[in-house]
Amino acid sequence: MAESSDPTADDRDEATGPEGTAEPSALRKATPGAEPADDPDDESADDTPAADSQYSPALIATAVALPIVLIVGVLVAAFLILRAPVEREPLALGPVPAPAADGPACAALLPALPADLGDYTKSTLAEPAPPATRAWQLPEGGEPIVLRCGLDRPLEFNRASPLQEVDGVKWFQVRDETAKTGTWFAVDRETYIALTVPDGSGTAAVQTVSDTITATLPAQPINPGEL
């Protein structure tokens, strides 16, 4: 009797597997036109992030530079504010006896005085301002340097008074320990000139005013008071 062409049970089991599944992929033929499945283990797969998820170098540079520019701008503005000149209030000075304030000596001296004495700059005097008077202050204000022209002979100036000569001008100094100032009197010109200088302001004021007096007013013999 001829053998049947039907496969045996053993053959069918081998073809379908123990669970009745399809034959292994290694044994299946590729379907024409089908896309191959992605292999998660394939290292050649393109894992580059999408273009829209990346930040451009220009955007990153702008984000880094913008805070720096803002900080620099703030620092520059603060520096300019600190360097800006301070608007000082007019300086109020009390009057003192000055009988020769309207004389020719003061009329020649005052226009020749400089606008600056070292770090001190010319101050605006509050009205009514004393005649033949000039003042200088530091940019932030504070105690002024004050020049008065046309004064009477100082009471303390006598034949025993010590004198100091600075750039051709003979000066007699009177100290005020309470106010911490020294008032220098030029005693060898046509009229008496007083320069009040606060302690710690240096010697530039006396030297500069001495040069101006020497260039403007001729020297004369001193006339001290009696002892």
Salt bridges, closest charged atoms under 4 A:
GLU165 OE1 - LYS170 NZ 3.80
GLU177 OE2 - ARG175 NE 3.28
ASP188 OD1 - ARG189 NE 3.14
ASP199 OD1 - ARG175 NH1 2.76
GLU226 OE2 - ARG159 NH2 3.18
